[in-house]
Amino acid sequence: MHFDAVIVGGAIMGSAAAWFLREEGFAGSIAVIERDATFAQACTTLSMASIRQQFSIPENIRLSLFTLSLFRDLKARFGAEADIGFREKGYLILAGPDGRDILAANHATQIAEGGDIALLDPAQLQDRFSWLSADGVSAGAYGFSGEGWFDAHAFLDLFRKANKTRA
Ligand SMILES: Cc1cc2nc3c(=O)[nH]c(=O)nc-3n(C[C@H](O)[C@H](O)[C@H](O)COP(=O)(O)OP(=O)(O)OC[C@H]3O[C@@H](n4cnc5c(N)ncnc54)[C@H](O)[C@@H]3O)c2cc1C
């Protein structure tokens, strides 16, 4: 057998790579080789399946925003039925007494990259999250949008189905 592109591993990285190859105009044949189609042991399906922009380096934030744009564009890209159950509930990252400067520096990077993240002081945290004890907390960063969790099986399935119809 001959294929122009062979991708070993058909979970999210392999299946998305095959999909993007086509999306970017690759016209050759593509084979995705997967040893376990149940994905029972794959990181993709065992992961927390969450997305955030609260990282410390621009590259990670850009990767996340790229994926977020795909989430927002899901129906246009994969059809009207496409749904990965994205629940847009922000991450809340807290800093202890010595962590405020690091959290603030990370926050500045996230904002500069377009993240919708707020830096909150203990009083604002207490106000917004009544269940939270702010004792020993110097600041918190919260994602107002673009962060949350989704159904990893459904996301993977979108790529796999699309790849089969485009094969
Ligand atoms: C506990 C945990 C929580 C995580 N939480 C998150 C999160 O919340 N958000 C996030 O973005 N990321 C998270 N991650 C990271 C994320 O899950 C991985 O970055 C991502 O799933 C990697 O995808 P992958 O396709 O490279 O690997 P995998 O999902 O592990 O897939 C690899 C595939 O390759 C196949 N394979 C391997 N060798 C061969 C072979 N020789 N022949 C054929 N097939 C083969 C395997 O069967 C498997 O299906 C988490 C990871 C872990 C472990």
The ligand as a MOL file (V3000), in Angstrom:
LIG
                    3D

  0  0  0     0  0            999 V3000
M  V30 BEGIN CTAB
M  V30 COUNTS 53 58 0 0 0
M  V30 BEGIN ATOM
M  V30 1 C -4.3960 13.4920 33.0410 0
M  V30 2 C -4.3100 14.4190 31.8580 0
M  V30 3 C -5.1260 15.5450 31.8020 0
M  V30 4 C -5.0350 16.4220 30.7150 0
M  V30 5 N -5.8840 17.4860 30.6690 0
M  V30 6 C -5.8450 18.3110 29.5830 0
M  V30 7 C -6.7510 19.3730 29.4690 0
M  V30 8 O -7.5950 19.5980 30.3360 0
M  V30 9 N -6.6810 20.1730 28.3740 0
M  V30 10 C -5.7600 19.9610 27.3760 0
M  V30 11 O -5.7350 20.7150 26.3850 0
M  V30 12 N -4.8870 18.9480 27.4550 0
M  V30 13 C -4.9200 18.1120 28.5270 0
M  V30 14 N -4.0350 17.0780 28.6130 0
M  V30 15 C -3.0870 16.9070 27.5040 0
M  V30 16 C -3.8110 16.2890 26.3070 0
M  V30 17 O -4.6270 15.2270 26.7250 0
M  V30 18 C -2.7620 15.7940 25.3070 0
M  V30 19 O -1.8790 16.8480 24.9660 0
M  V30 20 C -3.4010 15.2950 24.0290 0
M  V30 21 O -4.5230 14.4680 24.2710 0
M  V30 22 C -2.3600 14.5440 23.2270 0
M  V30 23 O -3.0050 14.0130 22.1090 0
M  V30 24 P -2.2770 12.9210 21.2490 0
M  V30 25 O -3.1830 12.6030 20.0980 0
M  V30 26 O -0.8850 13.4040 20.9460 0
M  V30 27 O -2.0380 11.7040 22.2380 0
M  V30 28 P -3.0530 10.5570 22.6910 0
M  V30 29 O -4.4150 11.0840 22.9560 0
M  V30 30 O -2.3780 9.8200 23.8050 0
M  V30 31 O -3.1390 9.6440 21.4310 0
M  V30 32 C -2.0800 8.8650 20.9510 0
M  V30 33 C -2.7000 7.7930 20.0890 0
M  V30 34 O -1.6750 7.1200 19.3840 0
M  V30 35 C -1.9650 5.7460 19.3770 0
M  V30 36 N -0.6910 5.0620 19.1700 0
M  V30 37 C 0.4290 5.1600 19.9080 0
M  V30 38 N 1.3960 4.4050 19.3920 0
M  V30 39 C 0.8870 3.8230 18.2870 0
M  V30 40 C 1.3930 2.9210 17.3130 0
M  V30 41 N 2.6690 2.4870 17.3770 0
M  V30 42 N 0.5960 2.5080 16.3160 0
M  V30 43 C -0.6950 2.9560 16.2340 0
M  V30 44 N -1.2290 3.8100 17.1080 0
M  V30 45 C -0.4580 4.2330 18.1360 0
M  V30 46 C -2.5990 5.4870 20.7230 0
M  V30 47 O -3.3860 4.3050 20.7070 0
M  V30 48 C -3.4340 6.7470 20.9130 0
M  V30 49 O -4.7680 6.6120 20.4370 0
M  V30 50 C -4.1090 16.1710 29.6690 0
M  V30 51 C -3.3150 15.0250 29.7300 0
M  V30 52 C -3.4120 14.1660 30.7980 0
M  V30 53 C -2.5500 12.9380 30.8050 0
M  V30 END ATOM
M  V30 BEGIN BOND
M  V30 1 1 1 2
M  V30 2 1 2 3
M  V30 3 2 2 52
M  V30 4 2 3 4
M  V30 5 1 4 5
M  V30 6 1 4 50
M  V30 7 2 5 6
M  V30 8 1 6 7
M  V30 9 1 6 13
M  V30 10 2 7 8
M  V30 11 1 7 9
M  V30 12 1 9 10
M  V30 13 2 10 11
M  V30 14 1 10 12
M  V30 15 2 12 13
M  V30 16 1 13 14
M  V30 17 1 14 15
M  V30 18 1 14 50
M  V30 19 1 15 16
M  V30 20 1 16 17
M  V30 21 1 16 18
M  V30 22 1 18 19
M  V30 23 1 18 20
M  V30 24 1 20 21
M  V30 25 1 20 22
M  V30 26 1 22 23
M  V30 27 1 23 24
M  V30 28 2 24 25
M  V30 29 1 24 26
M  V30 30 1 24 27
M  V30 31 1 27 28
M  V30 32 2 28 29
M  V30 33 1 28 30
M  V30 34 1 28 31
M  V30 35 1 31 32
M  V30 36 1 32 33
M  V30 37 1 33 34
M  V30 38 1 33 48
M  V30 39 1 34 35
M  V30 40 1 35 36
M  V30 41 1 35 46
M  V30 42 1 36 37
M  V30 43 1 36 45
M  V30 44 2 37 38
M  V30 45 1 38 39
M  V30 46 1 39 40
M  V30 47 2 39 45
M  V30 48 1 40 41
M  V30 49 2 40 42
M  V30 50 1 42 43
M  V30 51 2 43 44
M  V30 52 1 44 45
M  V30 53 1 46 47
M  V30 54 1 46 48
M  V30 55 1 48 49
M  V30 56 2 50 51
M  V30 57 1 51 52
M  V30 58 1 52 53
M  V30 END BOND
M  V30 END CTAB
M  END
